[in-house]
Amino acid sequence: MNIHTDASPHAADCDVAIIGAGPAGAAAAARLSRLGWRVHVIERSHFPRFAIGESLLPQSMAYLEAAGLLETVQDGGYQPKNGAAFTRHTRTTTIDFREKSTPGWGTTYQVPRADFDQRLIHAAEAQGATLEFGTTVSAFDADAERPTLRLDDEHGTTRHLSARFVLDASGYGRVLARLEALERDPRAEPRMAIFSHVEDGIEDADYDREKILIGVHPEDAGIWYWLIPFADGRASVGVVGDIEILSAHGDDPETRWQTLIDQEPRFRQLLHQARRVREVNEIRGYAASVTRLHGPGYALLGNAGEFLDPVFSSGVTIALHSAHLAAPLVDRQLRGEEIDWHADFETPLRAGVETFRAFVEAWYAGTLQTIVFHEAPPPRFKRWISGVLAGYAWDRDNPFVTASRRRLAALAEICEQRDEVRS
């Protein structure tokens, strides 16, 4: 479908059109605006709006800093985070991100996304980006020089917007993946997440609010839980597992959520005084993948292209990493350079995604759970694993990045052998 007539890049309505005002869109918008480009962000919803993906990873702090957004985040008053705690059968173990093998940030934040995303996008606006809320992208004409979007606003008005480059940061909306028929089998089991926010009422002196708590169902290791505390005494609480299995725990989301929370001893004990402050939501079949992450005049950022699983909170880090890679390439292309988007964007981005994929698959296979819950995993190995779980999935000096599956399997076997010797 051809929805423009003038192919001259100088006639474009903006230099860069960005679909989606989440973290990837905000980071790309801020960085490109600071470089002097005319950036226009199109967002379907109105902010603030609820979203999950509330537990950041330390690696994301470097990307926020590069985008000029770090001070905005630090001023947000968010709950500090320095690691992850894991609980199974009443036993709890921890991974401290400050003890990782990779240099760089070892701490980050746990953030209510409604506030976090709004702060980021308005900081991008302060850098010069223009924002348009309540508008849907309904058609796209890919073109190496002047890609064009058809926009439908909430008042029923339709117009066309031309740009010199388009970045799709639409997250779960996956706008260009749908319009360009890029979607493919995500190679993941069909799982669902059930989640809500609570006033947690936690009084347990042993509970560490500076760590996300990940729990494992006592009878089904394929079901896991998250507890993400915020600075205001509230928390995000969710459960993830096979769609059919979770659906069998009640006739509605609220019943399923409460029934499953009550089945995990540590969560039941911590949340016995909790009061829900928003409705229970579900996302089914959340995993996504695409055949390619770029095309004539466009590139896909973050969840708009690939989404794995919420278990290690990799979504925002992958989104910010994709914006970190893409923004300088867009800048160079607009200045007249020829860019190899496959070599310079898609290949390095997918490398880290595949590292995260190996860890997600190892979690559900039980391999990574064997390592995490081992009483005394080798310290050097634990530092390497901490590096990946802290978001440094692109660190080629980490052997658990370069050969994730093989090394995870080998380490799990070592842990199992040590357990046999003890017994």
C-alpha positions as CSV (number, residue, x, y, z in Angstrom):
1,M,0.0,0.0,0.0
2,N,1.5,3.3,-1.1
3,I,0.4,6.2,1.1
4,H,2.7,9.0,0.1
5,T,3.6,10.7,-3.2
6,D,6.7,12.8,-2.6
7,A,9.8,10.5,-2.0
8,S,12.1,13.4,-1.1
9,P,13.5,12.9,2.5
10,H,13.6,16.7,2.8
11,A,9.8,16.8,2.6
12,A,9.3,14.5,5.6
13,D,7.1,15.7,8.4
14,C,9.8,14.7,10.9
15,D,13.2,13.1,10.9
16,V,12.4,10.2,13.2
17,A,8.9,8.8,14.0
18,I,8.8,6.6,17.1
19,I,5.9,4.3,17.7
20,G,5.4,3.9,21.5
21,A,6.4,6.0,24.5
22,G,7.7,3.3,26.8
23,P,11.3,3.0,27.9
24,A,12.8,2.1,24.5
25,G,10.8,4.9,22.8
26,A,11.7,7.4,25.4
27,A,15.4,6.6,25.4
28,A,15.6,6.7,21.6
29,A,13.6,9.9,21.5
30,A,15.8,11.6,24.1
31,R,19.0,10.6,22.5
32,L,18.1,11.6,18.9
33,S,16.5,14.9,20.0
34,R,19.7,15.8,21.8
35,L,21.5,15.2,18.5
36,G,19.3,17.8,16.9
37,W,16.8,15.6,15.0
38,R,13.1,16.3,14.8
39,V,11.6,13.4,16.7
40,H,7.9,12.7,16.9
41,V,6.5,10.0,19.3
42,I,3.2,8.4,18.7
43,E,1.5,6.6,21.6
44,R,-1.8,4.8,21.5
45,S,-2.7,5.2,25.2
46,H,-2.6,8.2,27.6
47,F,0.0,8.4,30.4
48,P,0.2,7.6,33.1
49,R,-0.8,4.0,32.3
50,F,-0.2,0.7,34.0
51,A,2.4,-1.7,32.8
52,I,4.4,-4.6,34.2
53,G,8.2,-5.1,33.9
54,E,8.7,-3.2,37.1
55,S,12.0,-4.7,38.3
56,L,14.9,-3.1,36.4
57,L,18.4,-4.7,35.9
58,P,21.6,-2.9,36.7
59,Q,22.8,-2.9,33.1
60,S,19.9,-0.7,32.1
61,M,21.3,2.1,34.2
62,A,24.2,2.6,31.8
63,Y,21.7,2.8,28.9
64,L,19.6,5.4,30.8
65,E,22.7,7.4,31.5
66,A,23.7,7.3,27.8
67,A,20.2,8.6,26.9
68,G,20.5,11.5,29.3
69,L,17.7,10.0,31.5
70,L,19.6,8.8,34.5
71,E,19.0,11.8,36.7
72,T,15.3,11.6,35.9
73,V,15.2,8.1,37.3
74,Q,17.4,8.9,40.3
75,D,15.0,11.7,41.2
76,G,12.0,9.4,41.1
77,G,12.4,8.2,44.7
78,Y,12.1,4.6,43.6
79,Q,12.9,1.5,45.7
80,P,16.6,0.6,45.4
81,K,17.4,-2.9,44.1
82,N,20.7,-4.8,44.5
83,G,19.8,-8.4,43.6
84,A,17.3,-11.2,43.6
85,A,16.1,-13.6,46.3
86,F,14.7,-17.1,45.4
87,T,12.5,-19.2,47.6
88,R,11.4,-22.8,47.3
89,H,10.0,-25.2,50.0
90,T,10.6,-22.4,52.6
91,R,14.3,-22.2,51.7
92,T,15.6,-18.8,50.5
93,T,18.8,-18.0,48.7
94,T,20.1,-14.8,47.1
95,I,22.1,-13.5,44.3
96,D,23.7,-10.1,44.9
97,F,24.2,-8.1,41.7
98,R,27.1,-6.1,43.3
99,E,29.1,-9.4,43.3
100,K,28.8,-10.0,39.6
101,S,31.8,-10.6,37.4
102,T,31.1,-7.8,34.9
103,P,32.3,-4.3,35.6
104,G,29.5,-1.6,35.8
105,W,26.4,-0.8,37.7
106,G,25.5,-3.4,40.4
107,T,22.3,-1.6,41.7
108,T,19.2,-0.3,40.1
109,Y,15.5,0.3,41.1
110,Q,12.1,-1.3,41.3
111,V,9.6,1.1,39.7
112,P,5.9,1.5,39.3
113,R,5.9,1.7,35.5
114,A,3.0,4.2,35.3
115,D,5.2,6.8,37.0
116,F,8.5,5.6,35.5
117,D,7.4,5.6,31.9
118,Q,5.8,9.0,32.3
119,R,8.9,10.5,33.8
120,L,11.1,9.1,30.9
121,I,8.9,10.3,28.1
122,H,8.5,13.8,29.5
123,A,12.2,14.0,30.0
124,A,12.5,13.1,26.3
125,E,10.0,15.9,25.5
126,A,12.2,18.3,27.5
127,Q,15.0,17.3,25.2
128,G,12.9,18.4,22.2
129,A,10.8,15.4,21.1
130,T,7.2,16.0,20.3
131,L,4.6,13.7,21.7
132,E,1.2,12.6,20.5
133,F,-1.0,10.5,22.7
134,G,-4.3,8.7,21.9
135,T,-3.2,7.9,18.4
136,T,-3.0,4.5,16.6
137,V,-0.8,3.5,13.7
138,S,-3.1,1.7,11.3
139,A,-0.9,1.4,8.2
140,F,2.7,1.6,7.2
141,D,4.5,2.2,4.0
142,A,8.1,1.0,4.3
143,D,10.6,3.0,2.3
144,A,14.3,3.5,2.6
145,E,14.1,7.2,2.3
146,R,10.7,8.3,3.5
147,P,8.6,5.7,5.3
148,T,5.1,6.8,6.0
149,L,2.6,6.0,8.8
150,R,-1.2,6.3,8.7
151,L,-2.4,7.7,12.0
152,D,-5.9,7.4,13.5
153,D,-6.6,9.5,16.5
154,E,-9.3,8.9,19.1
155,H,-11.5,11.6,17.6
156,G,-11.8,9.7,14.3
157,T,-9.3,11.8,12.4
158,T,-7.0,10.1,10.0
159,R,-3.8,11.6,8.6
160,H,-0.4,10.5,7.2
161,L,2.9,11.2,8.8
162,S,6.1,10.9,6.8
163,A,9.6,10.5,8.4
164,R,13.1,9.8,7.3
165,F,13.3,6.8,9.7
166,V,10.8,4.9,11.9
167,L,11.5,3.1,15.2
168,D,8.9,0.8,16.5
169,A,8.9,0.8,20.3
170,S,5.3,-0.3,20.6
171,G,6.0,-3.1,23.0
172,Y,3.1,-5.7,23.2
173,G,1.3,-3.8,20.5
174,R,4.0,-5.0,18.0
175,V,2.7,-2.6,15.4
176,L,5.2,-3.0,12.6
177,A,5.6,-6.8,13.2
178,R,1.9,-7.1,12.4
179,L,1.7,-4.6,9.6
180,E,4.8,-6.0,7.9
181,A,3.9,-9.7,8.6
182,L,7.1,-10.3,10.6
183,E,5.7,-12.4,13.4
184,R,6.9,-16.0,13.8
185,D,6.7,-18.8,16.3
186,P,8.5,-17.6,19.5
187,R,9.8,-21.1,20.3
188,A,8.3,-21.0,23.8
189,E,5.6,-22.9,25.7
190,P,2.3,-21.0,26.0
191,R,2.4,-19.5,29.4
192,M,0.4,-16.8,31.2
193,A,1.0,-14.2,33.9
194,I,-1.5,-13.2,36.5
195,F,-0.7,-10.1,38.5
196,S,-1.8,-7.2,40.6
197,H,-0.6,-4.5,43.0
198,V,-1.1,-4.7,46.7
199,E,-0.4,-2.7,49.9
200,D,1.9,-5.4,51.1
201,G,1.8,-4.9,54.9
202,I,5.0,-6.9,55.2
203,E,6.4,-6.7,58.7
204,D,8.9,-9.6,58.5
205,A,12.3,-8.3,59.7
206,D,14.1,-10.9,57.4
207,Y,12.4,-9.6,54.3
208,D,14.8,-7.6,52.0
209,R,13.0,-4.9,50.1
210,E,16.1,-4.3,48.0
211,K,15.7,-7.6,46.1
212,I,13.0,-9.0,43.9
213,L,11.6,-12.2,45.4
214,I,11.1,-15.1,43.1
215,G,9.2,-18.1,44.4
216,V,8.7,-21.6,43.1
217,H,5.5,-23.5,43.5
218,P,6.0,-26.4,46.0
219,E,4.5,-29.0,43.8
220,D,5.0,-27.7,40.2
221,A,8.5,-26.2,39.5
222,G,7.0,-24.8,36.2
223,I,5.0,-22.3,38.2
224,W,6.9,-19.3,39.7
225,Y,6.0,-16.1,41.5
226,W,7.3,-12.6,41.7
227,L,7.1,-10.1,44.6
228,I,8.5,-6.6,43.6
229,P,8.4,-4.1,46.5
230,F,8.0,-0.4,45.8
231,A,9.2,2.5,48.0
232,D,5.6,3.4,49.1
233,G,4.8,0.2,50.8
234,R,3.1,-1.3,47.8
235,A,4.2,-4.2,45.7
236,S,3.7,-5.9,42.5
237,V,2.7,-9.6,42.9
238,G,2.4,-12.1,40.1
239,V,2.4,-15.7,39.2
240,V,3.5,-17.3,35.9
241,G,2.9,-20.8,34.5
242,D,1.3,-23.0,31.9
243,I,-2.0,-21.5,30.7
244,E,-4.1,-24.6,31.2
245,I,-2.6,-25.4,34.6
246,L,-3.0,-21.9,35.9
247,S,-6.5,-21.6,34.4
248,A,-7.6,-24.7,36.4
249,H,-7.1,-22.8,39.7
250,G,-10.3,-20.8,39.5
251,D,-13.0,-19.4,37.4
252,D,-11.8,-15.8,37.3
253,P,-8.4,-14.0,37.5
254,E,-8.9,-12.9,41.1
255,T,-9.6,-16.4,42.3
256,R,-6.7,-17.9,40.4
257,W,-4.3,-15.3,41.7
258,Q,-5.3,-15.6,45.3
259,T,-5.4,-19.4,45.2
260,L,-2.0,-19.7,43.7
261,I,-0.4,-17.1,46.1
262,D,-1.8,-19.1,49.1
263,Q,-0.1,-22.3,47.8
264,E,3.5,-20.9,48.1
265,P,4.5,-20.8,51.8
266,R,6.8,-17.8,51.9
267,F,4.5,-15.7,49.8
268,R,1.5,-16.7,51.9
269,Q,3.4,-15.8,55.1
270,L,4.7,-12.4,53.8
271,L,1.4,-11.3,52.2
272,H,-1.1,-12.4,54.9
273,Q,-1.9,-8.7,55.6
274,A,-1.8,-7.6,52.0
275,R,-4.7,-5.6,50.4
276,R,-5.1,-5.5,46.7
277,V,-5.2,-1.9,45.3
278,R,-5.9,-2.7,41.7
279,E,-7.7,-5.3,39.7
280,V,-6.0,-8.6,38.8
281,N,-4.9,-8.8,35.2
282,E,-3.8,-11.6,33.0
283,I,-1.5,-11.8,29.9
284,R,-1.7,-15.1,28.0
285,G,0.8,-16.3,25.4
286,Y,3.1,-13.3,25.9
287,A,6.2,-14.6,24.1
288,A,6.9,-13.1,20.7
289,S,9.5,-13.2,17.9
290,V,10.0,-11.8,14.5
291,T,11.8,-12.9,11.3
292,R,13.8,-9.7,11.2
293,L,14.3,-6.6,13.3
294,H,14.7,-4.1,10.6
295,G,13.6,-3.2,7.1
296,P,13.6,-0.3,4.6
297,G,13.4,2.8,6.7
298,Y,12.6,1.1,10.0
299,A,13.8,-0.9,13.0
300,L,12.1,-2.7,15.8
301,L,13.0,-2.0,19.5
302,G,12.5,-4.2,22.5
303,N,9.2,-6.1,22.9
304,A,8.0,-4.8,19.6
305,G,10.3,-7.5,18.1
306,E,11.3,-10.1,20.7
307,F,9.9,-10.9,24.2
308,L,11.0,-14.0,26.1
309,D,9.6,-14.3,29.6
310,P,9.3,-12.2,32.7
311,V,11.2,-14.5,35.0
312,F,14.5,-12.6,34.9
313,S,13.1,-9.1,34.2
314,S,15.0,-8.9,31.0
315,G,12.3,-7.0,29.0
316,V,13.2,-3.4,29.9
317,T,17.0,-4.1,29.6
318,I,16.6,-5.6,26.1
319,A,14.4,-2.6,25.2
320,L,16.9,-0.1,26.4
321,H,19.8,-2.0,24.8
322,S,18.0,-1.9,21.5
323,A,17.5,1.8,21.7
324,H,21.1,2.2,22.8
325,L,22.2,0.4,19.6
326,A,19.7,1.9,17.2
327,A,19.8,5.6,18.0
328,P,23.5,6.2,17.0
329,L,22.8,4.2,13.8
330,V,19.8,6.3,12.9
331,D,21.9,9.4,13.5
332,R,24.6,8.2,11.2
333,Q,22.1,7.2,8.5
334,L,20.4,10.5,8.6
335,R,23.8,12.1,8.1
336,G,24.3,10.2,4.9
337,E,26.2,7.1,6.0
338,E,25.3,3.7,4.7
339,I,24.4,1.5,7.7
340,D,24.5,-2.3,7.8
341,W,21.5,-2.8,10.1
342,H,21.9,-6.5,10.2
343,A,25.5,-6.5,11.3
344,D,25.4,-3.4,13.5
345,F,22.0,-3.8,15.1
346,E,20.2,-7.1,14.6
347,T,23.1,-9.5,15.1
348,P,24.5,-7.9,18.4
349,L,21.0,-7.4,19.8
350,R,20.0,-11.0,19.2
351,A,23.2,-12.3,20.7
352,G,22.1,-11.0,24.1
353,V,18.5,-12.1,23.6
354,E,19.8,-15.6,23.0
355,T,21.8,-15.5,26.2
356,F,18.6,-14.5,28.1
357,R,16.7,-17.2,26.2
358,A,19.2,-19.9,27.4
359,F,18.7,-18.8,31.0
360,V,14.9,-18.8,30.7
361,E,14.9,-22.2,29.1
362,A,17.3,-23.5,31.8
363,W,14.9,-22.1,34.5
364,Y,11.9,-24.0,33.2
365,A,13.9,-27.1,32.5
366,G,15.0,-27.1,36.2
367,T,18.7,-26.7,35.3
368,L,19.0,-23.2,36.6
369,Q,16.9,-23.9,39.6
370,T,19.3,-26.7,40.6
371,I,22.1,-24.1,40.5
372,V,20.3,-21.3,42.2
373,F,19.1,-23.4,45.1
374,H,22.4,-25.3,45.6
375,E,23.8,-24.7,49.1
376,A,27.3,-23.8,47.9
377,P,27.7,-23.2,44.2
378,P,31.3,-22.4,43.2
379,P,31.8,-18.6,43.9
380,R,33.4,-17.8,40.6
381,F,30.5,-19.5,38.7
382,K,28.0,-17.6,40.9
383,R,29.6,-14.3,39.9
384,W,29.3,-15.1,36.2
385,I,25.7,-16.1,36.6
386,S,25.1,-12.9,38.6
387,G,26.5,-10.9,35.7
388,V,23.9,-12.3,33.3
389,L,21.0,-11.9,35.8
390,A,22.1,-8.3,36.3
391,G,21.5,-7.7,32.6
392,Y,25.1,-8.0,31.2
393,A,24.0,-10.6,28.6
394,W,26.3,-9.0,26.0
395,D,29.5,-9.4,28.0
396,R,31.6,-11.7,25.9
397,D,34.2,-12.0,28.7
398,N,31.6,-14.0,30.6
399,P,31.7,-17.7,29.7
400,F,28.0,-18.0,30.6
401,V,27.3,-15.6,27.8
402,T,29.5,-17.2,25.1
403,A,28.3,-20.7,25.8
404,S,25.3,-20.4,28.0
405,R,23.5,-23.7,27.5
406,R,26.6,-25.9,27.7
407,R,28.0,-24.2,30.8
408,L,24.7,-24.1,32.7
409,A,24.2,-27.8,32.0
410,A,27.8,-28.5,33.2
411,L,27.4,-26.4,36.4
412,A,24.0,-28.0,37.2
413,E,25.7,-31.4,36.9
414,I,28.5,-30.3,39.3
415,C,25.9,-29.1,41.8
416,E,24.0,-32.4,41.6
417,Q,27.2,-34.4,42.1
418,R,28.1,-32.3,45.2
419,D,24.6,-33.0,46.6
420,E,25.1,-36.8,46.0
421,V,28.4,-36.7,47.9
422,R,26.8,-34.9,50.8
423,S,23.9,-37.4,51.0
